Amino acid sequence: MAAIEVENLVKRFGGEEVLGGLDLTVEEGEIFGLIGPSGSGKSTFMRTLTGYLTPSEGKVEVLGKPPSKFAPEDRRRMGFMPQGFVLYGELSVRQNLNFVAGLYGLKFGKRRRRVRETLEFVELWEHRRKTAANVSGGMQRRLQLAAALVHEPELLFVDEPTANLDPILRRRFWEEFRQLREGGRTLFVTTQYVGEAELCDRVGLLSGGALVALGTPDELRRRAFGGELVQLALSGSPSHLKDSLEALEPLGRVVEVRQDEDAEGAVSRVRLLVEDADAALPKVMEALNGADVRSVDLPKPSFDEVFFRLVERTNGNDKAAG
């Protein structure tokens, strides 16, 4: 059974359409990342999935039920980590988590065990006696994650967990998310950091309230560029380069040729677009037999570039249709 199913979801505020006809399925046991810039509709989408907002049109089911029909036991199967800090600053780290565990109905014995296990998981056990107001912003964010996990939910919603955190803390969060996924949980994560798409099992790119693209990171790269890249560094004269490019023509499309100089002389850096880089590489080397090949690489473009290309393509199609 899918953890989340969405069909033709539309959400309006007044006359303004914030989400426009979204279709999405999130499978159990995966990290699904909803990526997009601020104002793209990510938080509105998540609040609709969790039942805080009602769809204007379309179908939404989470763990087999519309959010509007969630009973308390349904909500206990889910966890939610909001963007901001919403716990009590005057309480200690442990008191906050103990309070949240009580709200979820955990009995004393289990509550005590889960509070310790969860604080150890987010590396806050040694800080348990500190008041929440007196720990760092990164620790407050990890305490929020602990509060979303203490009752052992099946499905975890995480809204912008790494916003304004340094790269080391961001990496730690994603390590914890992978551990949760490996433990069988499903995660739905929103982020404005496009590069974090690389860390998800599947990704939805949201722009202007529309899903621009949906798939695994590699699928989206292939879609953005029309294939995969093989990058070559070739030595030799212009005539040798011309021969090499002619030999490569049957194998793919040359999308870039750049001339550089290094200590050994002129180098031509060539990017070849192919359908499958791993399958094409032996054929490329065979075609270049006799050429002076300095290096071969299979580069993966950054997700910032992938996102930019997919958004630009969508915008271009919209203009053409208009």
JOPE-V983950 format. One record per residue. N is the residue number from 1. RES is the residue in one small letter. PSI is psi in radians with two decimals (NA if undefined). Layout:
BEGIN
[[N/RES/PSI] [N/RES/PSI]]
END
This chain:
BEGIN
[[1/m/2.41] [2/a/2.52] [3/a/-0.62] [4/i/2.31] [5/e/2.20] [6/v/2.28] [7/e/2.13] [8/n/0.82] [9/l/2.20] [10/v/2.34] [11/k/2.17] [12/r/2.57] [13/f/1.91] [14/g/-2.23] [15/g/0.00] [16/e/2.23] [17/e/1.99] [18/v/-0.64] [19/l/2.29] [20/g/1.67] [21/g/0.87] [22/l/2.40] [23/d/2.25] [24/l/2.46] [25/t/2.25] [26/v/2.13] [27/e/2.69] [28/e/2.47] [29/g/0.43] [30/e/2.75] [31/i/1.99] [32/f/2.20] [33/g/2.21] [34/l/1.92] [35/i/2.41] [36/g/2.82] [37/p/2.92] [38/s/2.41] [39/g/0.07] [40/s/-0.23] [41/g/0.14] [42/k/-0.86] [43/s/-0.64] [44/t/-0.73] [45/f/-0.82] [46/m/-0.70] [47/r/-0.48] [48/t/-0.70] [49/l/-0.56] [50/t/-0.01] [51/g/0.04] [52/y/-0.42] [53/l/2.63] [54/t/2.33] [55/p/2.50] [56/s/-0.63] [57/e/2.81] [58/g/-3.14] [59/k/2.34] [60/v/2.19] [61/e/2.32] [62/v/2.13] [63/l/0.70] [64/g/0.10] [65/k/2.58] [66/p/2.40] [67/p/-0.52] [68/s/-0.31] [69/k/0.24] [70/f/2.29] [71/a/2.90] [72/p/-0.67] [73/e/-0.49] [74/d/-0.74] [75/r/-0.50] [76/r/-0.27] [77/r/-0.05] [78/m/2.72] [79/g/2.63] [80/f/2.17] [81/m/1.89] [82/p/3.01] [83/q/-0.86] [84/g/2.94] [85/f/2.08] [86/v/0.14] [87/l/-2.99] [88/y/2.02] [89/g/-0.51] [90/e/-0.24] [91/l/2.73] [92/s/2.94] [93/v/-0.84] [94/r/-0.70] [95/q/-0.69] [96/n/-0.81] [97/l/-0.61] [98/n/-0.69] [99/f/-0.82] [100/v/-0.73] [101/a/-0.65] [102/g/-0.66] [103/l/-0.58] [104/y/0.02] [105/g/0.26] [106/l/2.27] [107/k/2.86] [108/f/-0.89] [109/g/-0.87] [110/k/-0.65] [111/r/-0.79] [112/r/-0.76] [113/r/-0.78] [114/r/-0.61] [115/v/-0.80] [116/r/-0.83] [117/e/-0.76] [118/t/-0.71] [119/l/-0.59] [120/e/-0.67] [121/f/-0.73] [122/v/0.20] [123/e/0.76] [124/l/0.04] [125/w/-0.71] [126/e/-0.22] [127/h/0.25] [128/r/-0.47] [129/r/-0.12] [130/k/2.51] [131/t/2.54] [132/a/-0.52] [133/a/-0.34] [134/n/0.23] [135/v/2.90] [136/s/2.88] [137/g/-0.65] [138/g/-0.67] [139/m/-0.68] [140/q/-0.69] [141/r/-0.68] [142/r/-0.56] [143/l/-0.66] [144/q/-0.72] [145/l/-0.74] [146/a/-0.72] [147/a/-0.53] [148/a/-0.28] [149/l/-0.28] [150/v/-0.51] [151/h/0.19] [152/e/1.05] [153/p/2.72] [154/e/-0.61] [155/l/2.24] [156/l/2.16] [157/f/2.23] [158/v/2.04] [159/d/1.93] [160/e/0.99] [161/p/-0.44] [162/t/0.21] [163/a/2.25] [164/n/0.25] [165/l/2.70] [166/d/2.82] [167/p/-0.59] [168/i/-0.77] [169/l/-0.65] [170/r/-0.75] [171/r/-0.68] [172/r/-0.73] [173/f/-0.78] [174/w/-0.52] [175/e/-0.71] [176/e/-0.67] [177/f/-0.72] [178/r/-0.67] [179/q/-0.70] [180/l/-0.74] [181/r/-0.75] [182/e/-0.43] [183/g/0.06] [184/g/0.03] [185/r/2.73] [186/t/2.36] [187/l/2.33] [188/f/1.93] [189/v/2.26] [190/t/2.54] [191/t/2.59] [192/q/-0.11] [193/y/1.77] [194/v/-0.59] [195/g/-0.36] [196/e/-0.18] [197/a/-0.56] [198/e/-0.43] [199/l/-0.02] [200/c/2.76] [201/d/-0.75] [202/r/2.75] [203/v/2.44] [204/g/2.23] [205/l/2.02] [206/l/2.27] [207/s/2.16] [208/g/0.58] [209/g/0.13] [210/a/2.51] [211/l/1.85] [212/v/-0.64] [213/a/2.77] [214/l/2.28] [215/g/-3.03] [216/t/2.82] [217/p/-0.75] [218/d/-0.65] [219/e/-0.69] [220/l/-0.65] [221/r/-0.80] [222/r/-0.70] [223/r/-0.69] [224/a/-0.67] [225/f/-0.12] [226/g/0.30] [227/g/-2.71] [228/e/2.77] [229/l/2.47] [230/v/2.21] [231/q/2.25] [232/l/2.53] [233/a/2.05] [234/l/2.42] [235/s/2.82] [236/g/3.09] [237/s/2.93] [238/p/-0.60] [239/s/-0.65] [240/h/-0.71] [241/l/-0.74] [242/k/-0.74] [243/d/-0.72] [244/s/-0.75] [245/l/-0.66] [246/e/-0.65] [247/a/-0.50] [248/l/-0.35] [249/e/-0.73] [250/p/-0.24] [251/l/-0.34] [252/g/-2.89] [253/r/2.17] [254/v/2.03] [255/v/-0.21] [256/e/2.39] [257/v/2.11] [258/r/2.35] [259/q/2.24] [260/d/2.88] [261/e/2.42] [262/d/-2.97] [263/a/-0.41] [264/e/0.07] [265/g/-2.75] [266/a/2.45] [267/v/2.33] [268/s/2.13] [269/r/2.06] [270/v/2.31] [271/r/2.18] [272/l/2.21] [273/l/2.15] [274/v/2.92] [275/e/-0.76] [276/d/1.92] [277/a/-0.74] [278/d/-0.72] [279/a/-0.57] [280/a/-0.46] [281/l/-0.82] [282/p/-0.64] [283/k/-0.62] [284/v/-0.82] [285/m/-0.61] [286/e/-0.72] [287/a/-0.53] [288/l/0.26] [289/n/2.13] [290/g/-0.34] [291/a/2.72] [292/d/1.60] [293/v/1.98] [294/r/-0.75] [295/s/2.76] [296/v/2.38] [297/d/2.67] [298/l/1.42] [299/p/2.58] [300/k/1.98] [301/p/2.61] [302/s/2.70] [303/f/-0.35] [304/d/-0.75] [305/e/-0.69] [306/v/-0.86] [307/f/-0.79] [308/f/-0.78] [309/r/-0.75] [310/l/-0.71] [311/v/-0.78] [312/e/-0.70] [313/r/-0.73] [314/t/-0.78] [315/n/-0.69] [316/g/-0.68] [317/n/-0.66] [318/d/-0.74] [319/k/-0.69] [320/a/-0.70] [321/a/-0.57] [322/g/NA]]
END
